[in-house]
Amino acid sequence: MRNLIKTFSKYRYLLYQLVKKDIKLKYRSSYLGVFWTLLEPLLTMMVLTLVFSTMYGGSSRDFPVYILTGRLIYSFFSNSTKAALRSIRVNAGMIKKVYVPKYMYPCASIISGYVMFLISLIVLAVVAMARGVYPTRYLLQAVFPLVIVLIMSIGAGLLLATLAVFFRDLEYLWGVALMLLMYACAIFYRVESVSNEANRWIFDYNPLYAVIENFRHAVFGQAMNMTSMVYSLVFSVILFFVGLFVFYKNQDKFILHI
């Protein structure tokens, strides 16, 4: 672990350049550029609010804020893990020519997505104020779910990046898994609307929903659910070290499969 930290410190400038490159490439051919980061969640929120506002008792004034809080967290996790999954194969040419710690590539994909995610929180702030959801002292608690989802994404990203080198079909399987995860995160419906109590375990054991739940509590001025916070933190830290271990043990084999 000490050598890993030393290597990371040595190549931190490279990580910065990779993050910068990812952001530039993402919006290189877009007329809206970074502005799309603000526009896309806003348009998605409007569509979801229009479709689900009457179906799940979401006619309340703050329902768009409820949707946006879940949508932003889920979108970051989904997009960053998909980018990390492809990162080793996408950078195969560079990996074959130049020595760079290979974990830099999935980490750069995730961190660049995190930067854009933080920028998109501007939309959440504007919508919340417009809908009468004003900041309280509980908003400071938002730091915890925001850090936890980053740790979770890095752990999942490293694990997926490793497995995707050896199993090319994983990208399609992960897409299906993310779709299932989206419905299990209560993004566009309230958990209270789930009439069958037997299905509540889906939310109790879903670490990403635990992050979304506590982020919503912070935005809406409520105390965190400490049980779900601790659960999501422990899960994320374990996933981080598992992902790091699997990646580190298999990285020397990547050159034979990319």
Protein Blocks (a to p, Z undefined) as FASTA:
>chain_A
ZZmmmmmmmmmmmmmmmmmmmmmmmmmmpmklmmlmmmmmmmmmmmmmmmmmmmnopabf
klmmmmmmmmmmmmmmmmmmmmmmmmmmmmmmmmmmpccdfklmmmmmmmmmmmmmmmmm
mmmmmmmmmnopacdfklmmmmmmmmmmmmmmmmmmmmmmmmmmmmmmlmmmmmmmmmmm
mmmnommbcfklpmblklmmmmmmmmklmmmmmmmmmmnopacdfklmmmmmmmmmmmmm
mmmmmmmmmmmmmmmmZZ
